[in-house]
Amino acid sequence: MRVLHLPDLRQRSRESELLDTGVPETEAARSLADLRFVNRWLGGARSLLPAAVPYLREGGRLLDVGSGSADLPHRIAAACGARVLAVAVDLKIAHLREAPAAVQRVVADVRALPFPSRSFDVVTASAFLHHFDEVEIADVIRSLFERARRALIVSDLHRSQVPLLFGRAFFRVLFRSPVSVADGLVSLRRAFRPAELRAAFVRAGIPGVRIRRRFPYRLVAVAERPPRAAAE
């Protein structure tokens, strides 16, 4: 009888993902296509859109950081109408080449975003925060929140055995790129528990964050500015 060995998930992994360290552009493009599949069918869009759209129904400016090929900000803007300006930021220009033409693209590091304070109504980051180690996360959250006039919305993975077992069983079937298979499993080991994500926001000086679990294996954190502060 084959014994199923479950990994120790008590602590976040510190493994690096291949897409972060660098892969050939053709392989990166295949992996980005897999990420768009994840967003469409495995909860990325379903987690982020309901949290972001209510803030932008009357129009506004949206910033998505760690955007990859920018399918999520494009979908948010499309759901809100033409009055939303969507800006996608990624560290790698090769990723943004895959972005829809309607999205403005900016190559930048989250640690040095080239935008003034509160210059966007909503700032989003999806499956991005888990790429950072504990010593960096609070600074990253603080940088994102600084650019938000109304709300910062973070969607990321929930670290638990069930999604990891699902990934082991099905990622090789679902994904076109072996990079996606490897990185998907690493992402699930680098993901968060709700208390860990909340603690990261507290360390960033944002104690009022709301965190909810979303099917199938997402956590969505919403940090909203008070109405008076948002109006300034």
C-alpha positions, 0 to 999 in steps of 0.5 A: 500500500502506498503511503501518502506523505503530507508536507508540514505546513505549519510554517510558510515555505521560503522556496523560490518560484521559477517564474520569479527567478527567470525562465525563457520568455516562451516558457513564461508566456505559457505559464502566464496562460496557465495563470489566466486559466487559474484566474478564470476557473480556479477562483482568482477572478471569483475572489477578487472581482466581488471585492473590488467592483463595488468601489468602482461602480461609479468609475475611478482609477484602479492599480493592480500590482504584480499583475502578470499579463493583467487579465484581472484588472482588465476584467475588473474594469470591464465589469465596471464600464469604460469609466475605470482606468486600469493600470497594471504594474509588473516587474518584468516587461515580458509579462506585461507584453501579454496584457490587453491593450485597454490596460495601461502597463507600467514596469516597476518594483512594488518597493518603489512604485512611481505613483503619488500617495492615494493616486488610485481609488483601489489598489489590488494584488492577486496571488502576489503577496506570498512571493515575499518573505516575512521581513518584506511583507509589511513594507509591501502592504504599506506601499500598496496601501499608500497608493489607495484612496479608498481601499487595498484589496489583496487576494492570495492563497490559503495554505492547507492540505486540501489545495496542496493535494489537489495540486499534486493530483491535477496540476500536471493535467490542467497546466500547459507549462511545467513551470506552472506545475512547479510554481503552483505547488511552491505557491501553495506552500508559501501561502497564508493562514488567515491569522498570518495575513492579518498579522502582516497587515497589523505590522504594516500599521493597518489593523482594521483589515477584513479577511474572508475565505473564498472558495476554493482556496483563497483569502481576500483581505480588504483594507478600507480607508475611513470615508473622511480620509478617502475624501481628502 
